[in-house]
Amino acid sequence: MSVIETTREIQDQVVEAVEATQDAVVEGVRNFTGRSDGPLVDLSSMPGIEEVPTAKEVVDNVFDFTTKIVEATRRFVTGLVDATAPLVRCGNEDEVGTTQDAG
């Protein structure tokens, strides 16, 4: 097994552990909220509340932005790796000046 295959296997295990923990937390919160007698706070009469985005809208906006930043950063780093490839030869490049597929 190659180093990258081993790394990906470990990364997959970490992601699975994170997701299992997150699922448990969501389930715990669902159980808690399912036992409540209704909203703890009613903000519907607060002036201007209709202008405030929903929690889901905020989350979607933040993750859309984060995705764009991660994609831009990946292009930047890949560009740097490609630009510096002619300076280093490790024997595992497809061609001098290009990097192997990171996907």
N, CA, C and O of each residue as an XYZ file, in Angstrom:
412
protein
N       0.859     -1.184      0.000
C       0.000      0.000      0.000
C       0.898      1.237      0.000
O       1.856      1.329      0.767
N       0.567      2.180     -0.874
C       1.381      3.383     -0.986
C       1.112      4.330      0.187
O       0.147      4.171      0.934
N       1.984      5.303      0.318
C       1.833      6.302      1.378
C       0.514      7.048      1.221
O      -0.189      7.286      2.203
N       0.177      7.419     -0.016
C      -1.064      8.177     -0.228
C      -2.278      7.303      0.066
O      -3.273      7.792      0.600
N      -2.212      6.020     -0.275
C      -3.329      5.110      0.029
C      -3.502      4.955      1.538
O      -4.624      4.962      2.045
N      -2.392      4.817      2.246
C      -2.452      4.723      3.708
C      -3.012      6.011      4.307
O      -3.843      5.978      5.214
N      -2.544      7.145      3.786
C      -3.036      8.441      4.266
C      -4.537      8.557      4.047
O      -5.267      8.977      4.945
N      -4.999      8.190      2.862
C      -6.437      8.283      2.557
C      -7.255      7.352      3.437
O      -8.359      7.698      3.855
N      -6.720      6.180      3.717
C      -7.417      5.239      4.596
C      -7.575      5.837      6.001
O      -8.645      5.752      6.603
N      -6.518      6.430      6.502
C      -6.575      7.074      7.821
C      -7.529      8.264      7.782
O      -8.310      8.453      8.715
N      -7.480      9.067      6.724
C      -8.396     10.201      6.591
C      -9.850      9.725      6.580
O     -10.711     10.334      7.214
N     -10.117      8.642      5.860
C     -11.482      8.100      5.827
C     -11.936      7.675      7.220
O     -13.088      7.898      7.591
N     -11.048      7.071      7.985
C     -11.384      6.662      9.345
C     -11.672      7.869     10.233
O     -12.591      7.836     11.051
N     -10.897      8.920     10.073
C     -11.113     10.146     10.847
C     -12.465     10.754     10.491
O     -13.224     11.152     11.374
N     -12.767     10.824      9.183
C     -14.055     11.375      8.749
C     -15.203     10.542      9.313
O     -16.192     11.097      9.792
N     -15.082      9.224      9.262
C     -16.127      8.353      9.816
C     -16.321      8.602     11.312
O     -17.453      8.638     11.793
N     -15.231      8.772     12.043
C     -15.327      9.030     13.482
C     -15.982     10.384     13.752
O     -16.817     10.503     14.648
N     -15.605     11.403     12.981
C     -16.207     12.731     13.140
C     -17.699     12.666     12.843
O     -18.511     13.202     13.597
N     -18.061     12.005     11.738
C     -19.481     11.905     11.373
C     -20.286     11.140     12.415
O     -21.419     11.514     12.714
N     -19.717     10.076     12.970
C     -20.419      9.305     14.004
C     -20.664     10.173     15.239
O     -21.740     10.126     15.835
N     -19.661     10.962     15.617
C     -19.810     11.862     16.757
C     -20.853     12.934     16.469
O     -21.690     13.235     17.320
N     -20.802     13.505     15.281
C     -21.776     14.531     14.903
C     -23.190     13.958     14.885
O     -24.124     14.600     15.364
N     -23.352     12.763     14.340
C     -24.671     12.122     14.314
C     -25.207     11.907     15.725
O     -26.396     12.101     15.976
N     -24.339     11.511     16.637
C     -24.757     11.296     18.022
C     -25.194     12.611     18.668
O     -26.180     12.642     19.405
N     -24.474     13.682     18.396
C     -24.841     14.987     18.952
C     -26.186     15.445     18.401
O     -27.039     15.907     19.159
N     -26.386     15.320     17.077
C     -27.657     15.720     16.471
C     -28.795     14.905     17.073
O     -29.851     15.454     17.388
N     -28.593     13.622     17.232
C     -29.633     12.773     17.815
C     -29.928     13.189     19.257
O     -31.087     13.214     19.669
N     -28.893     13.512     20.018
C     -29.094     13.977     21.386
C     -29.889     15.275     21.443
O     -30.774     15.430     22.284
N     -29.578     16.194     20.561
C     -30.311     17.467     20.509
C     -31.761     17.217     20.099
O     -32.679     17.816     20.658
N     -31.968     16.320     19.109
C     -33.343     15.984     18.701
C     -34.137     15.410     19.872
O     -35.300     15.763     20.071
N     -33.511     14.530     20.641
C     -34.183     13.944     21.804
C     -34.542     15.027     22.816
O     -35.631     15.019     23.391
N     -33.609     15.963     23.028
C     -33.860     17.046     23.985
C     -35.001     17.930     23.502
O     -35.928     18.219     24.259
N     -34.936     18.363     22.241
C     -35.965     19.269     21.737
C     -37.313     18.571     21.610
O     -38.358     19.213     21.713
N     -37.293     17.281     21.389
C     -38.547     16.527     21.314
C     -39.268     16.463     22.639
O     -40.468     16.190     22.676
N     -38.573     16.706     23.714
C     -39.161     16.666     25.056
C     -39.567     18.048     25.561
O     -40.139     18.170     26.644
N     -39.273     19.087     24.781
C     -39.602     20.435     25.258
C     -41.081     20.721     25.033
O     -41.742     20.059     24.233
N     -41.580     21.702     25.740
C     -42.986     22.096     25.647
C     -43.227     23.149     24.584
O     -44.310     23.730     24.527
N     -42.255     23.403     23.756
C     -42.385     24.424     22.717
C     -41.170     25.318     22.718
O     -40.182     25.040     23.399
N     -41.242     26.400     21.950
C     -40.089     27.308     21.868
C     -39.717     27.883     23.234
O     -40.582     28.228     24.039
N     -38.423     27.975     23.469
C     -37.943     28.598     24.703
C     -37.989     30.121     24.575
O     -38.141     30.833     25.568
N     -37.856     30.608     23.344
C     -37.862     32.038     23.078
C     -38.706     32.279     21.837
O     -38.580     31.563     20.844
N     -39.567     33.290     21.898
C     -40.377     33.666     20.735
C     -39.928     35.046     20.272
O     -40.184     36.051     20.935
N     -39.262     35.080     19.135
C     -38.737     36.332     18.608
C     -39.638     36.926     17.532
O     -39.296     37.948     16.939
N     -40.776     36.306     17.272
C     -41.613     36.722     16.147
C     -42.104     38.159     16.245
O     -42.388     38.780     15.221
N     -42.210     38.700     17.455
C     -42.689     40.077     17.598
C     -41.548     41.099     17.668
O     -41.798     42.296     17.812
N     -40.332     40.644     17.571
C     -39.189     41.541     17.636
C     -39.144     42.402     16.363
O     -39.228     41.865     15.258
N     -39.013     43.715     16.504
C     -38.962     44.591     15.330
C     -37.807     44.214     14.401
O     -36.679     44.019     14.852
N     -38.094     44.114     13.119
C     -37.077     43.823     12.121
C     -36.719     42.354     11.977
O     -35.837     42.012     11.189
N     -37.381     41.483     12.717
C     -37.018     40.062     12.690
C     -37.170     39.463     11.295
O     -36.466     38.518     10.940
N     -38.098     40.018     10.501
C     -38.307     39.481      9.149
C     -37.105     39.728      8.235
O     -36.970     39.078      7.199
N     -36.240     40.660      8.615
C     -35.036     40.962      7.837
C     -33.856     40.058      8.206
O     -32.859     40.002      7.487
N     -33.979     39.367      9.310
C     -32.895     38.509      9.792
C     -32.957     37.181      9.036
O     -34.017     36.559      8.969
N     -31.841     36.743      8.471
C     -31.860     35.460      7.753
C     -32.090     34.302      8.724
O     -31.799     34.401      9.916
N     -32.612     33.217      8.190
C     -32.794     32.030      9.022
C     -31.431     31.417      9.332
O     -30.441     31.715      8.664
N     -31.390     30.573     10.331
C     -30.141     29.894     10.682
C     -29.640     29.067      9.500
O     -28.439     29.040      9.231
N     -30.548     28.394      8.793
C     -30.164     27.595      7.630
C     -29.566     28.477      6.533
O     -28.581     28.090      5.902
N     -30.146     29.653      6.299
C     -29.596     30.567      5.295
C     -28.179     31.003      5.660
O     -27.308     31.085      4.795
N     -27.954     31.280      6.931
C     -26.620     31.683      7.385
C     -25.635     30.537      7.192
O     -24.532     30.743      6.687
N     -26.026     29.342      7.589
C     -25.144     28.171      7.448
C     -24.828     27.930      5.977
O     -23.668     27.724      5.619
N     -25.851     27.953      5.118
C     -25.629     27.747      3.685
C     -24.678     28.795      3.120
O     -23.779     28.463      2.347
N     -24.867     30.048      3.497
C     -24.017     31.124      3.006
C     -22.564     30.932      3.445
O     -21.643     31.084      2.643
N     -22.367     30.600      4.707
C     -21.011     30.420      5.231
C     -20.309     29.250      4.543
O     -19.138     29.357      4.180
N     -21.018     28.134      4.362
C     -20.384     26.981      3.729
C     -20.182     27.180      2.237
O     -19.210     26.665      1.685
N     -21.063     27.907      1.565
C     -20.835     28.241      0.158
C     -19.565     29.078      0.026
O     -18.743     28.827     -0.855
N     -19.405     30.063      0.892
C     -18.215     30.906      0.886
C     -16.966     30.085      1.188
O     -15.945     30.218      0.512
N     -17.056     29.238      2.205
C     -15.920     28.406      2.595
C     -15.499     27.490      1.446
O     -14.306     27.302      1.205
N     -16.466     26.925      0.744
C     -16.166     26.064     -0.403
C     -15.407     26.838     -1.470
O     -14.439     26.332     -2.038
N     -15.843     28.064     -1.742
C     -15.151     28.893     -2.736
C     -13.712     29.183     -2.314
O     -12.799     29.136     -3.138
N     -13.517     29.478     -1.045
C     -12.166     29.760     -0.537
C     -11.284     28.519     -0.630
O     -10.127     28.612     -1.040
N     -11.819     27.361     -0.253
C     -11.035     26.121     -0.323
C     -10.671     25.808     -1.775
O      -9.537     25.424     -2.062
N     -11.628     25.971     -2.690
C     -11.340     25.724     -4.105
C     -10.279     26.687     -4.639
O      -9.377     26.278     -5.370
N     -10.386     27.956     -4.275
C      -9.384     28.939     -4.714
C      -8.013     28.614     -4.131
O      -6.997     28.748     -4.812
N      -7.986     28.194     -2.888
C      -6.722     27.847     -2.238
C      -6.106     26.616     -2.884
O      -4.890     26.548     -3.062
N      -6.939     25.642     -3.236
C      -6.420     24.446     -3.906
C      -5.800     24.821     -5.258
O      -4.715     24.349     -5.596
N      -6.495     25.676     -6.034
C      -5.935     26.116     -7.324
C      -4.600     26.840     -7.106
O      -3.643     26.623     -7.849
N      -4.544     27.694     -6.089
C      -3.326     28.439     -5.775
C      -2.175     27.494     -5.421
O      -1.082     27.615     -5.973
N      -2.415     26.567     -4.515
C      -1.361     25.654     -4.069
C      -0.941     24.733     -5.212
O       0.249     24.469     -5.384
N      -1.897     24.246     -5.988
C      -1.561     23.411     -7.141
C      -0.712     24.197     -8.128
O       0.243     23.667     -8.696
N      -1.061     25.458     -8.330
C      -0.256     26.315     -9.204
C       1.160     26.477     -8.688
O       2.112     26.443     -9.468
N       1.312     26.654     -7.382
C       2.650     26.768     -6.794
C       3.447     25.482     -6.969
O       4.633     25.516     -7.298
N       2.787     24.348     -6.749
C       3.463     23.059     -6.916
C       3.902     22.882     -8.365
O       5.028     22.466     -8.635
N       3.006     23.201     -9.291
C       3.357     23.098    -10.706
C       4.493     24.057    -11.068
O       5.398     23.692    -11.819
N       4.449     25.277    -10.539
C       5.472     26.278    -10.857
C       6.843     25.890    -10.323
O       7.863     26.217    -10.929
N       6.869     25.196     -9.194
C       8.157     24.825     -8.594
C       8.618     23.424     -8.981
O       9.738     23.035     -8.649
N       7.781     22.662     -9.674
C       8.126     21.284    -10.041
C       9.436     21.173    -10.819
O      10.191     20.227    -10.592
N       9.734     22.102    -11.725
C      11.005     21.965    -12.459
C      12.240     22.058    -11.562
O      13.335     21.682    -11.980
N      12.078     22.543    -10.364
C      13.219     22.720     -9.466
C      13.535     21.469     -8.650
O      14.608     21.366     -8.055
N      12.596     20.515     -8.623
C      12.782     19.322     -7.790
C      12.385     18.094     -8.608
O      11.331     18.076     -9.245
N      13.231     17.079     -8.584
C      12.891     15.830     -9.259
C      12.944     14.715     -8.218
O      13.990     14.430     -7.635
N      11.773     14.088     -8.000
C      11.687     13.004     -7.030
C      11.547     11.651     -7.707
O      11.706     10.613     -7.064
N      11.251     11.657     -8.997
C      11.089     10.400     -9.707
C       9.658      9.896     -9.738
O       9.382      8.857    -10.337
N       8.732     10.625     -9.095
C       7.344     10.168     -9.083
C       6.409     11.126     -9.814
O       5.189     11.004     -9.698
N       6.952     12.059    -10.551
C       6.147     12.998    -11.310
C       5.776     12.377    -12.645
O       6.526     11.558    -13.177
N       4.627     12.757    -13.195
C       4.235     12.298    -14.530
C       5.220     12.843    -15.554
O       5.718     12.102    -16.401
N       5.499     14.142    -15.473
C       6.454     14.812    -16.347
C       7.084     15.940    -15.530
O       6.499     16.395    -14.547
N       8.225     16.373    -15.915
C       8.827     17.529    -15.259
C       7.898     18.712    -15.488
O       7.483     18.976    -16.616
N       7.579     19.415    -14.421
C       6.726     20.599    -14.543
C       5.267     20.333    -14.270
O       4.468     21.270    -14.254
N       4.889     19.075    -14.052
C       3.492     18.788    -13.705
C       3.465     17.870    -12.503
O       4.384     17.080    -12.284
N       2.406     17.983    -11.732
C       2.256     17.145    -10.545
C       1.314     15.998    -10.845
O       0.520     16.056    -11.783
N       1.411     14.950    -10.034
C       0.469     13.842    -10.159
C      -0.903     14.300     -9.724
O      -1.025     15.248     -8.949
N      -1.935     13.643    -10.209
C      -3.310     13.954     -9.834
C      -3.475     13.768     -8.338
O      -3.230     12.687     -7.801
N      -3.904     14.862     -7.654
C      -4.095     14.808     -6.208
C      -5.465     14.271     -5.850
O      -5.724     14.029     -4.671
N      -6.345     14.076     -6.800
C      -7.716     13.640     -6.554
C      -7.789     12.187     -6.419
O      -8.871     11.639     -6.207
